[in-house]
Amino acid sequence: MQAYYDQEVFHHSVSSVQLTFVGTLMYVSLNLVSPAVHVLKSMYGPKIVLAAGTAVLSLSLILAGFSTQIWHLYLTQGIMYGLGGSLMYTTAMGIAPQWFDKRRGLALGVATSGSGIGGLIMPFIMNPILENLGAAWCFRILGFISLAVGLFASIFIKERYPLQQRKKFSQLMNFAILKEPNFAIWNIACDLCLLGYLVPFYLMPTYAQDYGLSASQGANLVSILSAFNFIGRVLSGFYADYIGRLNADILCMTVSGLACGLLWVFATNYGILIAFCVIYGLFCGAYFALLAPVTALITGIERFPGGFSLFLVLNAVGFFGAPIAGAVQEAIDPTGYLATQMFSTVTFLLGALIMFGLKIKMTKSVFTKI
């Protein structure tokens, strides 16, 4: 959508940083309202909250179809979509860990792999619609797809440990956890990794076209990236149960950073870009797959729902990575991508290093499973 709006709607009159900020607003809105979602779930139950989120999210896409200026997208596909997404994501991710113990990593990997499936399928749906019907109908069709899938999910979601009575906000949100060093270190490491995580996803279609590839090839690269992101989320959850969830995260974030610095930098043709998308997708997917299980490891399952909501609020900082990388690129080399590639490399590796420091702090050992 970013490449389409840049070339077909705004005709390059809006900068890439401004366009990237649409997605950033969405993610920031999603994370910032997560504590409020936690309270709403305690008041009305997960089914109602999930259904409400589905309605808001679907309506936001339909309204985005009427956008003619960039601020219209900020309000619809950005803020409104983020609010609906938070009602859905925070609710689901707070419930899924309740049902699993020994295979929690695998379960959460499967639970978060849906976005990888969507990223695989959607470009093949969206590209023909954009070419034949335009952005307005593309958004509307996506809105109705989201409505159908979201309502299906809201029917079947169920808590294992439902609250017996409504609790106060202070009872649900334990802010004392913010003072715990392990929780703070974990948040810093995740924010750093997230700063670099989304940059390839945002830039890949534009990057591909700047190197002479077609729009369909750019869409194919996003699909490949999303497909292996899906596989990586499931696989990382699987082997995390055997080597340790934090250990798996450290490994995957390190490889993701090296892929950006050693492969993406030299990816100037279709074949090398496919190789990068495969490797990066396989390992970067662990970021979202392991967020919840590692947070549960640090907070304990009793404090997990409230702790995860606070984690998401603090995690919102990381979603500014793509606009920051875009601004760095425009300031250093507007026609090149080396600055953004190095931005992702450094943030991933620094985040992985801090995670390793957290492991040493918690276990006093390099090889302990955690």
HUURBEL-V525121 format. One record per residue. RES is the residue in one letter. OMEGA is omega in degrees with one decimal (* if undefined). Layout:
res = <RES:RES>
omega = <OMEGA:OMEGA>
This chain:
res = <M:Q:A:Y:Y:D:Q:E:V:F:H:H:S:V:S:S:V:Q:L:T:F:V:G:T:L:M:Y:V:S:L:N:L:V:S:P:A:V:H:V:L:K:S:M:Y:G:P:K:I:V:L:A:A:G:T:A:V:L:S:L:S:L:I:L:A:G:F:S:T:Q:I:W:H:L:Y:L:T:Q:G:I:M:Y:G:L:G:G:S:L:M:Y:T:T:A:M:G:I:A:P:Q:W:F:D:K:R:R:G:L:A:L:G:V:A:T:S:G:S:G:I:G:G:L:I:M:P:F:I:M:N:P:I:L:E:N:L:G:A:A:W:C:F:R:I:L:G:F:I:S:L:A:V:G:L:F:A:S:I:F:I:K:E:R:Y:P:L:Q:Q:R:K:K:F:S:Q:L:M:N:F:A:I:L:K:E:P:N:F:A:I:W:N:I:A:C:D:L:C:L:L:G:Y:L:V:P:F:Y:L:M:P:T:Y:A:Q:D:Y:G:L:S:A:S:Q:G:A:N:L:V:S:I:L:S:A:F:N:F:I:G:R:V:L:S:G:F:Y:A:D:Y:I:G:R:L:N:A:D:I:L:C:M:T:V:S:G:L:A:C:G:L:L:W:V:F:A:T:N:Y:G:I:L:I:A:F:C:V:I:Y:G:L:F:C:G:A:Y:F:A:L:L:A:P:V:T:A:L:I:T:G:I:E:R:F:P:G:G:F:S:L:F:L:V:L:N:A:V:G:F:F:G:A:P:I:A:G:A:V:Q:E:A:I:D:P:T:G:Y:L:A:T:Q:M:F:S:T:V:T:F:L:L:G:A:L:I:M:F:G:L:K:I:K:M:T:K:S:V:F:T:K:I>
omega = <-180.0:179.7:-179.0:-179.6:-179.7:-172.9:-170.3:-175.6:-176.8:175.9:176.7:179.0:177.6:-175.8:178.4:178.1:178.8:179.3:179.3:-177.0:175.8:178.8:178.6:177.5:179.8:-177.3:179.9:177.6:179.7:-176.1:-172.6:-176.8:-177.0:175.6:178.0:177.3:178.4:178.2:179.6:178.5:179.0:-177.6:-170.2:-178.8:-174.1:-176.8:-178.6:-179.3:179.7:178.0:177.5:177.6:177.3:-179.6:-178.8:-178.6:-179.2:178.3:-179.7:179.0:179.1:178.8:178.1:177.9:178.8:-174.7:174.7:178.5:-174.4:-177.5:173.6:178.1:177.2:-176.8:-173.1:-178.0:178.1:-171.4:-175.8:177.6:178.9:178.1:178.1:178.3:178.8:177.1:-178.8:-172.4:-177.8:178.7:-176.6:-175.8:174.8:-176.7:-174.1:-178.0:-179.3:-171.7:-174.0:177.4:-176.9:-177.7:-177.2:179.4:178.7:-179.0:179.9:174.9:177.0:-177.3:-178.2:-176.6:-178.6:179.7:175.1:176.9:178.3:178.3:177.3:-172.8:-169.5:178.8:179.2:175.4:-172.4:-174.8:177.0:179.4:179.1:-177.9:-173.9:-175.4:179.3:-174.2:-175.2:-179.1:175.7:178.5:-178.2:178.6:176.0:178.6:-179.8:174.3:179.5:179.4:-178.4:-177.4:-178.4:178.3:176.2:-179.6:-176.7:179.0:-169.5:-178.1:-176.4:176.7:174.6:179.7:-179.5:176.8:-179.4:178.0:-179.2:180.0:177.1:179.5:-178.6:178.2:-178.1:-175.5:179.3:-176.1:178.0:-179.5:179.2:-179.4:-177.7:-175.3:-177.6:179.3:179.8:179.9:178.7:178.8:180.0:-179.4:-179.3:177.8:179.5:179.0:-178.3:176.9:-179.8:-171.7:-170.4:-174.8:178.6:179.8:-178.9:-169.0:-169.4:179.8:179.2:178.3:-178.5:-178.4:177.6:177.4:170.4:178.4:-178.8:177.6:179.4:176.4:175.5:177.2:177.5:179.6:176.8:178.3:177.6:178.2:-178.7:179.7:-179.3:171.0:175.8:179.8:-179.1:178.9:180.0:-178.6:-179.4:176.0:-179.3:-175.9:175.1:177.7:-177.9:-178.1:-177.4:-174.5:177.8:176.5:-179.9:179.8:178.8:179.7:-175.0:178.8:177.5:179.8:178.5:178.2:179.3:177.5:178.2:-174.2:-174.5:-177.0:-178.1:-179.0:-176.4:-177.1:-178.3:175.3:-172.1:-176.9:-179.4:177.4:176.2:179.0:178.2:-178.6:179.2:-175.5:-178.9:179.3:-178.5:-172.7:-178.2:-179.8:179.5:-176.8:-177.4:180.0:-173.4:178.0:-175.1:-178.4:178.7:175.7:177.0:177.1:-176.9:-175.2:-168.6:-174.1:-179.1:-178.3:-172.9:-176.2:179.0:178.9:179.2:176.7:177.5:177.2:-179.5:177.8:-179.6:-179.3:-177.9:179.8:-176.1:-177.1:174.5:-176.6:-177.3:176.0:178.6:178.6:177.8:178.5:177.1:179.3:-179.0:-178.7:-175.0:-176.2:-175.8:-177.2:-177.5:-176.6:-175.3:-178.8:179.4:178.5:177.7:176.7:179.0:-179.9:-175.6:-177.5:177.3:-175.2:178.0:177.0:178.6:178.6:178.7:174.6:178.1:176.0:176.7:178.3:179.1:179.8:-175.2:-172.7:-175.9:-177.6:179.7:-169.1:-178.8:174.4:178.0:*>
